Amino acid sequence: MTTRTKILGAILSVALLGLGVLAGALLARPSVPSEDSADVGFARDMSEHHAQAVEMGMIAYQNAVTPAVRTLGGDIALTQQGQFGMMQAWLRDWGYGPTGEGKPMAWMKDGESYLDGNRMPGMATREEINQLRSAKGKDLDILFLQLMLRHHVGGRHMIDGALAEASDPEVLRLAEQMKQTQGTEVAVIEGMLKDLGAKPL
């Protein structure tokens, strides 16, 4: 074997080693979901959904007269604000903005059929939020519970959509956590409404 052959062999070995290292790095790096994916759509739409829950939760935490309702409002605001931050961090890491140009829920199968105009299921109108802000005493407690119950039940569509269609492990993990937590809260809210002599909206 000539010296030139040995040198070429060494260069080839180094090149192949470099390609192997690069391929390993690419395979190890988590893939970024496409902008029209369920992962990105869920993060964007559920962030907006959560933002309203945080707003309503804080109104109840600050103004409710029933201690259990006040505590629930604070818990919901705290939990959903944390989840909101997590989803917004994903979007930044993936290189996407917090909102897209398409309609809400277009990322999930038959998602747009759940919309009321451009409003996602369970979302309160601005008039209802203003009504909650101006309510007092037991009326505020009941209205908060009614709006939050509808909000949680409506959000199940997106949670189920993410569990069926998303692929990112963190998205799936958070969606499952939401399903369990909000399922428990729905039962709690229904019990509170009954105790206050009220019914769901």
C-alpha positions in Angstrom: 0.0 0.0 0.0 1.5 3.3 -1.0 1.7 6.4 1.2 -0.8 8.2 -1.0 -3.3 5.3 -0.6 -2.8 5.3 3.2 -3.4 9.1 3.3 -6.6 8.8 1.2 -7.7 5.9 3.4 -7.2 8.0 6.5 -9.0 11.0 5.0 -11.9 8.7 4.0 -12.1 7.3 7.5 -12.2 10.7 9.1 -14.9 11.8 6.7 -17.0 8.8 7.4 -16.5 9.3 11.1 -17.6 12.9 10.7 -20.7 11.9 8.8 -21.5 9.4 11.5 -21.3 11.9 14.2 -23.4 14.4 12.2 -26.0 11.8 11.5 -26.1 10.8 15.2 -26.6 14.4 16.2 -29.4 14.9 13.7 -31.1 11.8 14.9 -30.7 12.7 18.6 -32.1 16.3 18.0 -35.9 16.4 18.6 -37.7 17.3 15.4 -39.6 20.6 15.1 -43.3 20.2 14.3 -44.6 21.9 11.2 -46.6 25.0 11.6 -49.8 23.3 10.4 -49.3 20.4 12.9 -51.6 19.5 15.8 -48.7 20.2 18.2 -48.3 23.9 17.1 -52.1 24.4 16.7 -52.8 23.0 20.1 -50.1 25.1 21.8 -51.5 28.3 20.2 -55.2 27.6 20.6 -55.0 26.2 24.1 -52.8 29.1 25.2 -55.7 31.5 24.2 -58.2 29.2 25.9 -56.1 29.1 29.1 -55.6 32.9 29.1 -59.3 33.4 29.5 -59.4 30.7 32.3 -56.7 32.6 34.1 -58.6 35.9 33.8 -61.8 34.3 35.2 -59.9 32.5 37.9 -58.3 35.7 39.1 -61.7 37.4 39.2 -63.0 34.6 41.5 -59.9 34.5 43.6 -60.1 38.2 44.3 -63.9 38.6 44.7 -65.7 35.4 45.5 -67.4 35.2 48.8 -67.5 31.4 49.1 -64.0 30.3 50.4 -64.0 27.1 48.3 -64.9 29.1 45.1 -62.1 31.6 45.9 -59.6 28.8 46.4 -60.7 27.0 43.2 -60.3 30.3 41.2 -56.8 30.7 42.5 -55.8 27.1 41.8 -57.1 27.3 38.2 -55.4 30.6 37.6 -52.1 29.3 38.9 -52.2 26.0 37.1 -53.3 27.3 33.8 -50.9 30.2 33.9 -48.1 27.7 34.3 -49.3 25.6 31.4 -49.7 28.8 29.3 -46.1 29.6 29.9 -45.0 26.1 29.0 -46.9 26.2 25.7 -45.6 29.6 24.8 -42.0 28.4 25.5 -42.6 25.5 23.1 -43.7 27.9 20.3 -40.6 30.1 20.9 -38.3 27.0 20.8 -39.9 25.8 17.6 -39.5 29.2 16.0 -43.2 30.1 15.7 -45.2 33.1 16.9 -47.9 32.9 19.6 -50.7 33.1 17.0 -51.2 31.9 13.4 -53.1 33.2 10.4 -55.7 30.4 10.2 -58.9 29.8 12.0 -58.8 28.3 15.5 -58.9 24.5 15.7 -58.1 24.1 11.9 -55.3 21.8 13.0 -57.6 19.1 14.2 -60.0 16.9 12.3 -63.4 18.6 12.1 -62.1 21.3 14.5 -63.8 24.2 12.8 -67.2 22.6 13.3 -66.9 23.2 17.0 -66.4 27.0 16.5 -69.1 29.6 17.4 -68.1 32.1 14.8 -64.4 32.4 15.5 -64.8 31.5 19.2 -63.5 28.2 20.5 -65.9 25.9 22.4 -66.4 26.9 26.1 -65.0 30.4 25.6 -67.0 33.1 27.3 -68.0 36.2 25.4 -66.5 39.6 26.4 -69.9 40.6 27.6 -70.0 37.5 29.9 -66.5 38.4 31.3 -67.7 41.9 32.0 -70.8 40.5 33.7 -68.6 38.4 35.9 -66.4 41.4 36.8 -69.4 43.4 37.8 -71.2 40.6 39.7 -71.2 40.6 43.5 -71.5 38.0 46.3 -73.1 34.7 45.6 -74.1 35.8 42.1 -70.4 36.2 41.2 -69.6 32.7 42.7 -72.4 31.0 40.7 -71.6 32.8 37.4 -67.9 32.0 37.8 -68.6 28.3 38.3 -71.1 28.2 35.4 -68.6 29.9 33.0 -65.7 27.8 34.2 -67.7 24.6 33.9 -68.6 25.4 30.3 -65.0 26.5 29.6 -63.5 23.2 30.9 -66.1 21.0 29.0 -65.5 23.0 25.8 -61.7 22.6 26.1 -62.0 18.8 26.1 -62.4 18.9 22.3 -58.9 20.3 21.8 -57.4 18.1 24.5 -58.9 15.0 22.8 -57.7 16.3 19.4 -54.2 16.8 20.7 -54.1 13.3 22.2 -55.3 11.8 18.9 -53.2 13.9 16.5 -50.2 15.4 18.2 -46.8 13.7 18.0 -44.5 15.7 20.4 -44.1 13.7 23.7 -44.3 16.9 25.8 -47.5 18.0 24.1 -49.1 14.6 24.6 -48.0 14.6 28.3 -49.4 18.0 29.0 -52.7 17.2 27.2 -53.1 14.1 29.3 -52.4 16.1 32.4 -55.0 18.6 31.4 -57.5 15.9 30.8 -57.1 14.5 34.2 -56.9 17.8 36.1 -59.8 19.4 34.4 -61.9 16.2 34.6 -61.5 16.4 38.4 -62.3 20.1 38.5 -65.5 19.6 36.4 -66.8 17.2 39.1 -65.8 19.7 41.9 -67.5 22.6 40.1 -70.7 20.5 39.5 -70.8 19.8 43.2 -70.3 23.4 44.2 -73.1 24.6 41.9 -75.4 22.0 43.5 -74.4 23.3 47.0 -75.2 26.8 45.9 -78.6 25.8 44.5 -77.6 26.6 40.9 -77.4 24.7 37.6 -74.9 24.8 34.7 -75.5 27.3 31.9 
